[in-house]
Amino acid sequence: MGTDDKIDNKAEELKGKTKEKVGEATGDEELEAEGHTDQAKGNIKQVGEKIKDTFRS
């Protein structure tokens, strides 16, 4: 289950990067902000997975 979570978290981060770039290119500040939020969520979840992995060892 941990691997699936890691993949989902990375996908969320990449989705955020895409939204950010599209927002920048189109001048859509709201979409750009959503991209930043998605990236932050993905990064936080990845940190959580790393912490879980540390305690499993």
HTML snippet that shows the backbone in 3Dmol.js (N, CA, C, O; Angstrom):
<script src="https://3Dmol.org/build/3Dmol-min.js"></script>
<div id="view" style="width:600px;height:400px;position:relative"></div>
<script>
const pdb = `
ATOM      1  N   MET A   1       0.816  -1.193   0.000  1.00  0.00           N
ATOM      2  CA  MET A   1       0.000   0.000   0.000  1.00  0.00           C
ATOM      3  C   MET A   1       0.861   1.258   0.000  1.00  0.00           C
ATOM      4  O   MET A   1       0.465   2.264  -0.590  1.00  0.00           O
ATOM      5  N   GLY A   2       2.010   1.233   0.635  1.00  0.00           N
ATOM      6  CA  GLY A   2       2.879   2.390   0.697  1.00  0.00           C
ATOM      7  C   GLY A   2       3.344   2.869  -0.662  1.00  0.00           C
ATOM      8  O   GLY A   2       3.449   4.073  -0.899  1.00  0.00           O
ATOM      9  N   THR A   3       3.626   1.926  -1.562  1.00  0.00           N
ATOM     10  CA  THR A   3       4.089   2.297  -2.897  1.00  0.00           C
ATOM     11  C   THR A   3       3.000   3.026  -3.669  1.00  0.00           C
ATOM     12  O   THR A   3       3.273   4.012  -4.354  1.00  0.00           O
ATOM     13  N   ASP A   4       1.770   2.546  -3.561  1.00  0.00           N
ATOM     14  CA  ASP A   4       0.650   3.218  -4.230  1.00  0.00           C
ATOM     15  C   ASP A   4       0.479   4.642  -3.715  1.00  0.00           C
ATOM     16  O   ASP A   4       0.239   5.567  -4.491  1.00  0.00           O
ATOM     17  N   ASP A   5       0.604   4.812  -2.408  1.00  0.00           N
ATOM     18  CA  ASP A   5       0.499   6.145  -1.818  1.00  0.00           C
ATOM     19  C   ASP A   5       1.594   7.056  -2.342  1.00  0.00           C
ATOM     20  O   ASP A   5       1.341   8.220  -2.655  1.00  0.00           O
ATOM     21  N   LYS A   6       2.802   6.538  -2.439  1.00  0.00           N
ATOM     22  CA  LYS A   6       3.925   7.342  -2.933  1.00  0.00           C
ATOM     23  C   LYS A   6       3.687   7.781  -4.374  1.00  0.00           C
ATOM     24  O   LYS A   6       3.970   8.921  -4.739  1.00  0.00           O
ATOM     25  N   ILE A   7       3.166   6.869  -5.185  1.00  0.00           N
ATOM     26  CA  ILE A   7       2.873   7.192  -6.585  1.00  0.00           C
ATOM     27  C   ILE A   7       1.786   8.257  -6.661  1.00  0.00           C
ATOM     28  O   ILE A   7       1.901   9.212  -7.429  1.00  0.00           O
ATOM     29  N   ASP A   8       0.730   8.093  -5.863  1.00  0.00           N
ATOM     30  CA  ASP A   8      -0.363   9.070  -5.844  1.00  0.00           C
ATOM     31  C   ASP A   8       0.137  10.447  -5.404  1.00  0.00           C
ATOM     32  O   ASP A   8      -0.255  11.466  -5.970  1.00  0.00           O
ATOM     33  N   ASN A   9       0.999  10.469  -4.397  1.00  0.00           N
ATOM     34  CA  ASN A   9       1.524  11.741  -3.897  1.00  0.00           C
ATOM     35  C   ASN A   9       2.388  12.431  -4.939  1.00  0.00           C
ATOM     36  O   ASN A   9       2.308  13.647  -5.109  1.00  0.00           O
ATOM     37  N   LYS A  10       3.212  11.662  -5.634  1.00  0.00           N
ATOM     38  CA  LYS A  10       4.060  12.232  -6.686  1.00  0.00           C
ATOM     39  C   LYS A  10       3.191  12.743  -7.839  1.00  0.00           C
ATOM     40  O   LYS A  10       3.476  13.788  -8.424  1.00  0.00           O
ATOM     41  N   ALA A  11       2.129  11.996  -8.160  1.00  0.00           N
ATOM     42  CA  ALA A  11       1.217  12.417  -9.223  1.00  0.00           C
ATOM     43  C   ALA A  11       0.535  13.732  -8.858  1.00  0.00           C
ATOM     44  O   ALA A  11       0.352  14.599  -9.711  1.00  0.00           O
ATOM     45  N   GLU A  12       0.163  13.876  -7.591  1.00  0.00           N
ATOM     46  CA  GLU A  12      -0.463  15.120  -7.150  1.00  0.00           C
ATOM     47  C   GLU A  12       0.510  16.294  -7.284  1.00  0.00           C
ATOM     48  O   GLU A  12       0.126  17.389  -7.694  1.00  0.00           O
ATOM     49  N   GLU A  13       1.762  16.052  -6.934  1.00  0.00           N
ATOM     50  CA  GLU A  13       2.783  17.094  -7.070  1.00  0.00           C
ATOM     51  C   GLU A  13       2.957  17.483  -8.548  1.00  0.00           C
ATOM     52  O   GLU A  13       3.018  18.668  -8.875  1.00  0.00           O
ATOM     53  N   LEU A  14       3.036  16.501  -9.422  1.00  0.00           N
ATOM     54  CA  LEU A  14       3.214  16.780 -10.847  1.00  0.00           C
ATOM     55  C   LEU A  14       1.995  17.485 -11.440  1.00  0.00           C
ATOM     56  O   LEU A  14       2.135  18.360 -12.294  1.00  0.00           O
ATOM     57  N   LYS A  15       0.808  17.103 -10.988  1.00  0.00           N
ATOM     58  CA  LYS A  15      -0.417  17.774 -11.433  1.00  0.00           C
ATOM     59  C   LYS A  15      -0.353  19.246 -11.038  1.00  0.00           C
ATOM     60  O   LYS A  15      -0.744  20.125 -11.806  1.00  0.00           O
ATOM     61  N   GLY A  16       0.145  19.500  -9.833  1.00  0.00           N
ATOM     62  CA  GLY A  16       0.277  20.878  -9.367  1.00  0.00           C
ATOM     63  C   GLY A  16       1.253  21.677 -10.202  1.00  0.00           C
ATOM     64  O   GLY A  16       1.001  22.842 -10.511  1.00  0.00           O
ATOM     65  N   LYS A  17       2.361  21.066 -10.567  1.00  0.00           N
ATOM     66  CA  LYS A  17       3.345  21.753 -11.413  1.00  0.00           C
ATOM     67  C   LYS A  17       2.733  22.102 -12.759  1.00  0.00           C
ATOM     68  O   LYS A  17       2.961  23.186 -13.295  1.00  0.00           O
ATOM     69  N   THR A  18       1.957  21.175 -13.299  1.00  0.00           N
ATOM     70  CA  THR A  18       1.305  21.423 -14.585  1.00  0.00           C
ATOM     71  C   THR A  18       0.315  22.573 -14.475  1.00  0.00           C
ATOM     72  O   THR A  18       0.305  23.472 -15.316  1.00  0.00           O
ATOM     73  N   LYS A  19      -0.514  22.547 -13.441  1.00  0.00           N
ATOM     74  CA  LYS A  19      -1.481  23.637 -13.243  1.00  0.00           C
ATOM     75  C   LYS A  19      -0.762  24.975 -13.097  1.00  0.00           C
ATOM     76  O   LYS A  19      -1.190  25.983 -13.660  1.00  0.00           O
ATOM     77  N   GLU A  20       0.323  24.976 -12.346  1.00  0.00           N
ATOM     78  CA  GLU A  20       1.072  26.209 -12.140  1.00  0.00           C
ATOM     79  C   GLU A  20       1.577  26.758 -13.468  1.00  0.00           C
ATOM     80  O   GLU A  20       1.437  27.951 -13.741  1.00  0.00           O
ATOM     81  N   LYS A  21       2.160  25.902 -14.287  1.00  0.00           N
ATOM     82  CA  LYS A  21       2.721  26.352 -15.572  1.00  0.00           C
ATOM     83  C   LYS A  21       1.620  26.838 -16.513  1.00  0.00           C
ATOM     84  O   LYS A  21       1.785  27.851 -17.193  1.00  0.00           O
ATOM     85  N   VAL A  22       0.497  26.117 -16.554  1.00  0.00           N
ATOM     86  CA  VAL A  22      -0.618  26.545 -17.407  1.00  0.00           C
ATOM     87  C   VAL A  22      -1.161  27.882 -16.912  1.00  0.00           C
ATOM     88  O   VAL A  22      -1.478  28.764 -17.709  1.00  0.00           O
ATOM     89  N   GLY A  23      -1.266  28.026 -15.591  1.00  0.00           N
ATOM     90  CA  GLY A  23      -1.730  29.289 -15.022  1.00  0.00           C
ATOM     91  C   GLY A  23      -0.808  30.439 -15.366  1.00  0.00           C
ATOM     92  O   GLY A  23      -1.266  31.533 -15.694  1.00  0.00           O
ATOM     93  N   GLU A  24       0.493  30.196 -15.292  1.00  0.00           N
ATOM     94  CA  GLU A  24       1.467  31.234 -15.658  1.00  0.00           C
ATOM     95  C   GLU A  24       1.327  31.606 -17.130  1.00  0.00           C
ATOM     96  O   GLU A  24       1.330  32.785 -17.483  1.00  0.00           O
ATOM     97  N   ALA A  25       1.205  30.597 -17.981  1.00  0.00           N
ATOM     98  CA  ALA A  25       1.150  30.828 -19.424  1.00  0.00           C
ATOM     99  C   ALA A  25      -0.114  31.566 -19.846  1.00  0.00           C
ATOM    100  O   ALA A  25      -0.091  32.347 -20.798  1.00  0.00           O
ATOM    101  N   THR A  26      -1.210  31.321 -19.144  1.00  0.00           N
ATOM    102  CA  THR A  26      -2.485  31.929 -19.531  1.00  0.00           C
ATOM    103  C   THR A  26      -2.825  33.160 -18.701  1.00  0.00           C
ATOM    104  O   THR A  26      -3.823  33.830 -18.965  1.00  0.00           O
ATOM    105  N   GLY A  27      -1.999  33.461 -17.696  1.00  0.00           N
ATOM    106  CA  GLY A  27      -2.288  34.604 -16.845  1.00  0.00           C
ATOM    107  C   GLY A  27      -3.388  34.323 -15.832  1.00  0.00           C
ATOM    108  O   GLY A  27      -3.952  35.254 -15.256  1.00  0.00           O
ATOM    109  N   ASP A  28      -3.696  33.052 -15.609  1.00  0.00           N
ATOM    110  CA  ASP A  28      -4.747  32.651 -14.667  1.00  0.00           C
ATOM    111  C   ASP A  28      -4.126  32.457 -13.282  1.00  0.00           C
ATOM    112  O   ASP A  28      -3.592  31.394 -12.966  1.00  0.00           O
ATOM    113  N   GLU A  29      -4.209  33.503 -12.472  1.00  0.00           N
ATOM    114  CA  GLU A  29      -3.581  33.468 -11.159  1.00  0.00           C
ATOM    115  C   GLU A  29      -4.223  32.431 -10.244  1.00  0.00           C
ATOM    116  O   GLU A  29      -3.539  31.835  -9.411  1.00  0.00           O
ATOM    117  N   GLU A  30      -5.525  32.209 -10.389  1.00  0.00           N
ATOM    118  CA  GLU A  30      -6.223  31.219  -9.558  1.00  0.00           C
ATOM    119  C   GLU A  30      -5.714  29.812  -9.856  1.00  0.00           C
ATOM    120  O   GLU A  30      -5.464  29.033  -8.937  1.00  0.00           O
ATOM    121  N   LEU A  31      -5.562  29.490 -11.127  1.00  0.00           N
ATOM    122  CA  LEU A  31      -5.046  28.175 -11.512  1.00  0.00           C
ATOM    123  C   LEU A  31      -3.605  28.002 -11.044  1.00  0.00           C
ATOM    124  O   LEU A  31      -3.213  26.926 -10.592  1.00  0.00           O
ATOM    125  N   GLU A  32      -2.832  29.061 -11.155  1.00  0.00           N
ATOM    126  CA  GLU A  32      -1.445  29.026 -10.687  1.00  0.00           C
ATOM    127  C   GLU A  32      -1.395  28.759  -9.177  1.00  0.00           C
ATOM    128  O   GLU A  32      -0.572  27.973  -8.708  1.00  0.00           O
ATOM    129  N   ALA A  33      -2.272  29.411  -8.429  1.00  0.00           N
ATOM    130  CA  ALA A  33      -2.333  29.203  -6.978  1.00  0.00           C
ATOM    131  C   ALA A  33      -2.760  27.777  -6.645  1.00  0.00           C
ATOM    132  O   ALA A  33      -2.223  27.169  -5.718  1.00  0.00           O
ATOM    133  N   GLU A  34      -3.720  27.240  -7.392  1.00  0.00           N
ATOM    134  CA  GLU A  34      -4.143  25.850  -7.196  1.00  0.00           C
ATOM    135  C   GLU A  34      -2.956  24.909  -7.418  1.00  0.00           C
ATOM    136  O   GLU A  34      -2.797  23.917  -6.706  1.00  0.00           O
ATOM    137  N   GLY A  35      -2.140  25.226  -8.397  1.00  0.00           N
ATOM    138  CA  GLY A  35      -0.958  24.426  -8.680  1.00  0.00           C
ATOM    139  C   GLY A  35       0.007  24.414  -7.512  1.00  0.00           C
ATOM    140  O   GLY A  35       0.550  23.371  -7.146  1.00  0.00           O
ATOM    141  N   HIS A  36       0.215  25.592  -6.927  1.00  0.00           N
ATOM    142  CA  HIS A  36       1.094  25.681  -5.756  1.00  0.00           C
ATOM    143  C   HIS A  36       0.536  24.838  -4.608  1.00  0.00           C
ATOM    144  O   HIS A  36       1.278  24.137  -3.920  1.00  0.00           O
ATOM    145  N   THR A  37      -0.774  24.916  -4.415  1.00  0.00           N
ATOM    146  CA  THR A  37      -1.423  24.161  -3.334  1.00  0.00           C
ATOM    147  C   THR A  37      -1.276  22.667  -3.555  1.00  0.00           C
ATOM    148  O   THR A  37      -0.930  21.933  -2.629  1.00  0.00           O
ATOM    149  N   ASP A  38      -1.535  22.209  -4.777  1.00  0.00           N
ATOM    150  CA  ASP A  38      -1.418  20.780  -5.083  1.00  0.00           C
ATOM    151  C   ASP A  38       0.011  20.286  -4.860  1.00  0.00           C
ATOM    152  O   ASP A  38       0.223  19.193  -4.334  1.00  0.00           O
ATOM    153  N   GLN A  39       0.977  21.089  -5.258  1.00  0.00           N
ATOM    154  CA  GLN A  39       2.382  20.708  -5.056  1.00  0.00           C
ATOM    155  C   GLN A  39       2.700  20.584  -3.571  1.00  0.00           C
ATOM    156  O   GLN A  39       3.362  19.638  -3.144  1.00  0.00           O
ATOM    157  N   ALA A  40       2.226  21.538  -2.797  1.00  0.00           N
ATOM    158  CA  ALA A  40       2.488  21.516  -1.361  1.00  0.00           C
ATOM    159  C   ALA A  40       1.856  20.287  -0.711  1.00  0.00           C
ATOM    160  O   ALA A  40       2.476  19.636   0.129  1.00  0.00           O
ATOM    161  N   LYS A  41       0.619  19.973  -1.104  1.00  0.00           N
ATOM    162  CA  LYS A  41      -0.056  18.787  -0.557  1.00  0.00           C
ATOM    163  C   LYS A  41       0.732  17.528  -0.885  1.00  0.00           C
ATOM    164  O   LYS A  41       0.958  16.680  -0.022  1.00  0.00           O
ATOM    165  N   GLY A  42       1.145  17.415  -2.136  1.00  0.00           N
ATOM    166  CA  GLY A  42       1.913  16.244  -2.553  1.00  0.00           C
ATOM    167  C   GLY A  42       3.219  16.123  -1.793  1.00  0.00           C
ATOM    168  O   GLY A  42       3.608  15.029  -1.383  1.00  0.00           O
ATOM    169  N   ASN A  43       3.896  17.244  -1.607  1.00  0.00           N
ATOM    170  CA  ASN A  43       5.169  17.229  -0.880  1.00  0.00           C
ATOM    171  C   ASN A  43       4.981  16.848   0.583  1.00  0.00           C
ATOM    172  O   ASN A  43       5.765  16.073   1.132  1.00  0.00           O
ATOM    173  N   ILE A  44       3.954  17.383   1.208  1.00  0.00           N
ATOM    174  CA  ILE A  44       3.686  17.064   2.616  1.00  0.00           C
ATOM    175  C   ILE A  44       3.370  15.587   2.768  1.00  0.00           C
ATOM    176  O   ILE A  44       3.846  14.942   3.702  1.00  0.00           O
ATOM    177  N   LYS A  45       2.578  15.052   1.866  1.00  0.00           N
ATOM    178  CA  LYS A  45       2.236  13.631   1.931  1.00  0.00           C
ATOM    179  C   LYS A  45       3.474  12.755   1.713  1.00  0.00           C
ATOM    180  O   LYS A  45       3.610  11.699   2.329  1.00  0.00           O
ATOM    181  N   GLN A  46       4.365  13.198   0.841  1.00  0.00           N
ATOM    182  CA  GLN A  46       5.604  12.442   0.613  1.00  0.00           C
ATOM    183  C   GLN A  46       6.473  12.427   1.863  1.00  0.00           C
ATOM    184  O   GLN A  46       7.094  11.412   2.178  1.00  0.00           O
ATOM    185  N   VAL A  47       6.519  13.531   2.564  1.00  0.00           N
ATOM    186  CA  VAL A  47       7.280  13.589   3.809  1.00  0.00           C
ATOM    187  C   VAL A  47       6.674  12.621   4.816  1.00  0.00           C
ATOM    188  O   VAL A  47       7.401  11.916   5.516  1.00  0.00           O
ATOM    189  N   GLY A  48       5.353  12.584   4.893  1.00  0.00           N
ATOM    190  CA  GLY A  48       4.678  11.655   5.789  1.00  0.00           C
ATOM    191  C   GLY A  48       5.029  10.207   5.475  1.00  0.00           C
ATOM    192  O   GLY A  48       5.247   9.406   6.385  1.00  0.00           O
ATOM    193  N   GLU A  49       5.084   9.870   4.193  1.00  0.00           N
ATOM    194  CA  GLU A  49       5.453   8.511   3.795  1.00  0.00           C
ATOM    195  C   GLU A  49       6.894   8.189   4.197  1.00  0.00           C
ATOM    196  O   GLU A  49       7.188   7.076   4.633  1.00  0.00           O
ATOM    197  N   LYS A  50       7.785   9.166   4.046  1.00  0.00           N
ATOM    198  CA  LYS A  50       9.187   8.953   4.434  1.00  0.00           C
ATOM    199  C   LYS A  50       9.304   8.725   5.931  1.00  0.00           C
ATOM    200  O   LYS A  50      10.095   7.895   6.379  1.00  0.00           O
ATOM    201  N   ILE A  51       8.517   9.458   6.702  1.00  0.00           N
ATOM    202  CA  ILE A  51       8.535   9.273   8.158  1.00  0.00           C
ATOM    203  C   ILE A  51       8.026   7.882   8.506  1.00  0.00           C
ATOM    204  O   ILE A  51       8.609   7.198   9.348  1.00  0.00           O
ATOM    205  N   LYS A  52       6.940   7.459   7.862  1.00  0.00           N
ATOM    206  CA  LYS A  52       6.418   6.114   8.112  1.00  0.00           C
ATOM    207  C   LYS A  52       7.461   5.044   7.770  1.00  0.00           C
ATOM    208  O   LYS A  52       7.634   4.071   8.504  1.00  0.00           O
ATOM    209  N   ASP A  53       8.150   5.244   6.642  1.00  0.00           N
ATOM    210  CA  ASP A  53       9.187   4.290   6.237  1.00  0.00           C
ATOM    211  C   ASP A  53      10.306   4.213   7.271  1.00  0.00           C
ATOM    212  O   ASP A  53      10.843   3.138   7.536  1.00  0.00           O
ATOM    213  N   THR A  54      10.655   5.361   7.852  1.00  0.00           N
ATOM    214  CA  THR A  54      11.718   5.402   8.850  1.00  0.00           C
ATOM    215  C   THR A  54      11.345   4.576  10.074  1.00  0.00           C
ATOM    216  O   THR A  54      12.180   3.856  10.622  1.00  0.00           O
ATOM    217  N   PHE A  55      10.100   4.681  10.495  1.00  0.00           N
ATOM    218  CA  PHE A  55       9.675   3.953  11.686  1.00  0.00           C
ATOM    219  C   PHE A  55       9.429   2.470  11.415  1.00  0.00           C
ATOM    220  O   PHE A  55       9.429   1.663  12.345  1.00  0.00           O
ATOM    221  N   ARG A  56       9.221   2.110  10.165  1.00  0.00           N
ATOM    222  CA  ARG A  56       9.038   0.698   9.803  1.00  0.00           C
ATOM    223  C   ARG A  56      10.360  -0.057   9.829  1.00  0.00           C
ATOM    224  O   ARG A  56      10.383  -1.275  10.006  1.00  0.00           O
ATOM    225  N   SER A  57      11.450   0.662   9.653  1.00  0.00           N
ATOM    226  CA  SER A  57      12.769   0.018   9.573  1.00  0.00           C
ATOM    227  C   SER A  57      13.216  -0.573  10.874  1.00  0.00           C
ATOM    228  O   SER A  57      14.304  -1.143  10.951  1.00  0.00           O
TER     229      SER A  57
END
`;
const viewer = $3Dmol.createViewer("view");
viewer.addModel(pdb, "pdb");
viewer.setStyle({}, {cartoon: {color: "spectrum"}});
viewer.zoomTo();
viewer.render();
</script>
